[in-house]
């Protein structure tokens, strides 16, 4: 079947075009004015585009190009890959804006491509490895089963966190990706006012990236991190490595039941979207007890990626995450600001304001107790 593409022969060389090729246009997502077939084709090809990105990262393609432009043959040699397939891959990645062309039939990393290097600020390499891992791919492939009420990955005995504990390499990728996502959040929160704040409690704060940013910027503040025992030990090492262990208490326990000390700020960052409404209300009641004891100016800072209002013409990134949560967690979900407002009300809390966090898809919801004036 000939679909209009030119195929290479056994030498791997492409036949010379009979006319000058059109300039390469960047690949973009379909828009509201596109034909219906283009919208569906764009969704179909999304999996293939991610597979190409994942393959490039897995064979250390970004590292091969880190120090400057190379030909496709040089990339193939450094990555020990097939040269013909490597050339095809790089041409595709140029269309995806991960690499750019350079003189002499060479390629270099684009600004987006440099975020796939392991040691650059804001690196997203770990996110590619995590989302391309077997458990995450299994969950995405089983979304139809989830839709029918039979979650393929998560059950009382098989959660994403259980998988992470069984696979140290996957757990390391997860931690690095969560750190990358938490870094702009921590910097944004640290830039806010902390007058009169003595204690900040971070419920489910992972390795403590967000809390560490606050403590570094505000030496008068004391921190408390509440995390599962399997994470708390790593968090203690992470904070000690930054010289913050003397100013931060680690509580290894369940945030549903662990005693939450009085605080002027309580942080819940990317926690509530893992849980259904009833569990969220239980977590929020824990936060409320800390706020009530923390004084009239105490506030909850709740950070989540917000869904737009129904039928709004907006970026689809939050919906991508919502579908990922549906595949991974039985009750996990993204919510609109109004849904969070209702959820907070169930726990005796009131949403004051919402702020978009710079350099992040997440938003900050500032919350107080409902009886605070």
C-alpha positions in Angstrom: 0.0 0.0 0.0 1.4 3.4 -1.0 0.3 6.2 1.4 2.4 8.8 -0.3 5.6 8.4 1.7 9.0 7.6 0.1 10.7 4.5 1.3 14.4 4.0 1.6 16.2 1.1 -0.1 18.6 -1.3 1.5 21.3 1.3 1.5 19.3 3.5 3.8 19.6 6.4 1.4 16.4 8.3 0.5 15.7 9.0 -3.1 16.3 12.7 -4.2 13.0 14.6 -4.2 11.8 15.7 -7.6 10.9 19.1 -6.1 12.4 21.2 -3.3 11.0 20.0 0.0 8.7 22.3 1.9 10.2 23.9 5.1 9.8 21.8 8.1 6.8 23.0 10.2 6.8 22.3 13.9 4.4 19.7 15.1 1.6 21.2 17.1 -1.5 19.8 18.8 -4.7 20.1 16.9 -6.8 23.2 17.5 -10.5 23.9 17.6 -10.6 25.0 13.9 -9.0 21.7 12.6 -10.9 19.2 10.6 -12.5 16.4 12.7 -10.2 13.8 11.2 -7.1 15.8 12.2 -8.3 16.0 15.8 -8.6 12.2 16.0 -5.3 11.6 14.1 -3.5 13.9 16.6 -4.8 11.8 19.5 -3.8 8.6 17.8 -0.3 9.7 17.2 0.2 11.0 20.7 1.4 7.5 21.9 3.9 7.2 19.1 5.3 10.6 19.7 5.9 9.8 23.4 7.4 6.5 22.4 10.0 8.3 20.3 10.8 10.6 23.1 11.1 7.8 25.6 13.4 5.8 23.2 15.6 8.9 22.7 16.0 9.3 26.5 16.5 5.5 27.1 19.4 5.3 24.7 21.0 8.5 26.2 20.5 10.5 23.1 20.3 13.8 24.9 23.7 13.1 26.6 25.2 12.3 23.2 24.2 15.8 22.0 24.9 17.6 25.2 28.2 19.2 24.2 27.3 20.3 20.7 25.9 19.2 17.3 26.6 15.8 15.8 25.6 14.0 12.7 23.0 11.2 13.0 25.8 8.7 12.4 27.8 10.1 15.3 24.8 10.0 17.5 24.2 6.4 16.5 27.8 5.5 17.3 27.7 7.1 20.7 24.4 5.5 21.6 25.3 2.1 20.0 22.1 2.3 17.8 21.2 1.5 14.3 22.4 4.4 12.1 19.4 4.4 9.7 16.8 4.3 12.5 18.7 7.0 14.4 18.6 9.3 11.4 14.8 8.7 11.2 14.4 9.3 14.9 16.3 12.6 14.8 14.3 13.8 11.9 11.1 13.1 13.9 12.5 14.7 17.0 13.3 17.8 14.9 9.6 17.9 14.0 8.7 17.5 17.6 11.1 20.5 18.5 13.4 18.3 20.7 16.4 18.8 18.4 17.2 21.4 15.8 19.2 21.2 12.6 22.7 22.5 12.4 25.1 23.1 9.5 26.7 20.1 8.0 23.7 17.8 8.3 24.1 17.8 12.1 21.7 18.0 15.0 21.8 19.9 18.3 19.4 19.9 21.3 16.7 22.5 21.3 15.9 24.4 24.6 13.2 21.8 25.2 15.6 19.0 24.4 18.1 20.2 27.0 15.4 19.5 29.7 16.0 15.8 28.9 19.6 16.0 30.3 19.9 14.5 33.8 21.7 17.3 35.6 20.2 20.5 34.3 18.0 22.8 36.3 14.3 21.8 35.7 15.2 18.5 34.1 12.2 16.4 33.0 14.2 13.3 32.0 12.9 11.4 35.0 9.3 12.2 34.0 9.9 10.6 30.6 11.4 7.5 32.2 8.6 7.3 34.8 5.8 7.6 32.3 7.4 5.2 29.9 8.0 2.5 32.7 6.1 -0.7 32.6 3.6 0.0 35.5 2.7 3.4 34.1 2.3 2.1 30.6 0.2 -0.8 31.9 -2.0 1.6 33.8 -2.5 3.8 30.7 -3.2 0.7 28.5 -5.8 -0.5 31.0 -7.8 2.7 31.2 -10.7 1.0 29.4 -10.8 -1.6 32.2 -10.8 1.3 34.8 -13.7 2.9 33.0 -15.6 -0.4 33.4 -14.9 -0.4 37.1 -12.0 -2.8 37.1 -8.8 -0.9 37.9 -5.9 -2.8 36.2 -3.1 -1.6 38.4 -4.4 -0.3 41.7 -6.1 -2.4 44.3 -5.7 -2.7 48.1 -2.6 -4.8 47.5 -1.2 -3.2 44.4 -0.9 0.6 44.3 1.7 2.8 42.5 3.5 3.3 45.8 3.7 -0.5 46.2 5.3 -0.8 42.8 7.8 1.9 43.7 8.9 0.1 46.8 9.5 -3.0 44.7 11.6 -1.2 42.0 14.4 1.0 43.3 15.2 2.3 39.8 11.6 3.3 39.2 11.4 4.9 42.7 14.5 7.0 42.0 12.9 8.2 38.7 9.7 9.0 40.6 11.6 11.0 43.3 13.5 13.0 40.7 10.4 13.8 38.8 8.5 14.9 41.9 11.5 17.1 42.9 11.4 18.7 39.4 7.7 19.5 39.7 8.0 20.7 43.3 11.0 23.0 42.7 9.0 25.9 41.1 6.3 25.4 43.7 8.8 25.7 46.6 10.3 28.9 45.1 6.9 30.5 44.6 5.8 29.7 48.1 9.0 30.9 49.6 8.6 34.2 47.9 5.4 34.9 49.8 5.2 36.8 53.1 6.1 34.9 56.3 5.6 37.7 58.9 4.4 36.1 62.1 5.0 32.6 60.9 6.8 30.4 63.3 5.9 26.9 62.1 5.2 25.4 58.6 3.8 21.9 58.4 4.0 20.1 55.0 1.6 17.1 54.9 2.7 14.5 52.5 5.6 16.6 51.4 7.7 13.9 49.9 11.5 14.5 50.2 10.9 18.0 51.5 11.7 20.0 48.4 9.0 22.6 48.9 9.6 22.9 52.7 13.4 23.2 52.1 12.9 26.2 49.8 10.9 28.0 52.5 13.4 27.2 55.3 16.3 28.4 53.2 14.6 31.7 52.5 13.2 32.3 56.0 15.6 31.4 58.8 13.1 32.2 61.5 10.7 29.5 60.4 10.6 25.9 61.8 9.4 23.1 59.6 7.5 19.9 60.2 7.3 17.2 57.5 4.7 14.4 57.8 5.3 11.5 55.4 5.0 7.7 55.2 7.8 5.9 57.0 9.2 4.6 53.6 9.6 8.2 52.5 10.4 9.9 55.8 13.9 8.3 56.0 14.9 9.6 52.6 13.4 13.1 53.4 15.5 13.2 56.6 18.7 12.6 54.5 17.7 15.1 51.9 17.0 17.9 54.5 20.2 17.0 56.4 22.2 17.3 53.2 21.0 21.0 53.0 21.9 21.7 56.6 18.2 22.0 57.6 17.9 19.0 59.9 18.1 21.1 63.0 15.2 23.2 61.9 12.8 20.5 60.6 11.1 17.7 62.4 10.2 14.6 60.4 7.1 12.8 61.5 7.0 9.3 60.0 3.3 8.4 59.9 0.0 8.3 58.1 -1.3 11.9 57.4 -4.8 10.6 58.1 -4.0 9.8 61.7 -0.6 11.4 62.6 -0.9 14.2 65.1 -0.5 17.5 63.2 1.2 20.1 65.4 0.0 23.7 65.6 1.2 25.8 62.6 0.7 29.2 61.0 1.1 27.6 57.5 0.0 24.1 56.5 1.0 22.9 53.0 -0.8 20.2 50.9 1.0 20.1 47.6 -0.2 17.6 44.9 -1.7 15.4 47.7 -5.5 15.8 47.4 -5.6 14.7 43.8 -4.6 11.2 44.9 -7.7 10.7 46.9 -11.5 10.6 46.7 -13.7 13.2 48.4 -14.2 11.4 51.7 -10.4 10.8 52.1 -9.7 14.4 51.1 -12.1 15.6 53.8 -10.3 13.5 56.4 -6.9 14.9 55.4 -8.3 18.5 55.4 -9.8 18.0 58.9 -6.2 17.1 60.0 -5.0 20.4 58.5 -7.8 22.3 60.1 -6.8 21.1 63.6 -3.3 22.5 63.0 -4.7 25.8 61.7 -7.1 26.2 64.6 -4.3 25.8 67.1 -2.0 28.0 65.0 -3.9 31.2 65.5 -6.3 33.4 63.6 -3.8 34.2 60.9 -3.0 30.6 60.1 -3.6 29.5 56.5 -3.6 26.3 54.5 -1.7 26.5 51.2 -3.2 23.9 48.9 -1.4 23.4 45.6 -3.0 21.4 42.8 -3.4 21.5 39.0 -6.9 22.8 38.5 -9.4 21.7 35.9 -11.1 24.5 34.0 -14.8 25.1 34.3 -17.0 22.8 32.2 -16.9 23.4 28.4 -14.2 26.0 28.7 -11.9 26.4 25.7 -8.5 25.9 27.4 -5.3 24.0 27.5 -5.8 20.2 27.8 -2.9 19.5 30.1 -5.0 19.2 33.3 -7.2 16.7 31.5 -4.2 14.6 30.5 -3.3 14.5 34.2 -6.8 13.7 35.2 -6.8 10.7 32.9 -3.5 9.6 34.3 -4.9 9.8 37.8 -7.9 7.7 36.7 -5.6 5.0 35.5 -3.3 5.0 38.6 -5.5 5.6 41.6 -9.0 4.2 42.2 -10.4 7.5 43.5 -7.7 10.0 42.4 -8.9 12.9 40.3 -8.2 16.5 39.4 -10.9 19.0 40.3 -12.1 22.5 39.4 -11.7 25.4 41.9 -15.4 25.2 42.6 -15.1 21.5 43.4 -12.2 22.3 45.8 -14.3 25.0 47.4 -17.1 22.6 48.1 -14.6 20.0 49.4 -12.9 22.5 51.7 -16.3 23.5 53.1 -17.0 19.9 54.2 -13.9 20.1 56.4 -14.9 23.5 57.9 -12.5 25.4 55.7 -13.0 28.3 53.3 -11.2 29.1 50.0 -10.0 32.7 50.0 -8.0 33.2 46.8 -6.4 31.3 43.9 -3.1 32.1 42.3 -1.4 30.5 39.3 2.2 29.4 40.2 4.9 30.7 37.8 6.7 28.1 35.7 4.3 25.5 36.8 0.9 24.1 35.7 -0.2 24.2 39.3 -2.2 26.8 41.3 -2.0 27.9 44.9 -5.3 28.0 46.8 -5.1 30.0 50.0 -7.5 28.6 52.6 -8.6 29.6 56.1 -10.8 28.0 58.7 -14.5 28.8 58.1 -15.0 30.5 61.5 -11.9 32.8 61.1 -12.8 36.5 60.5 
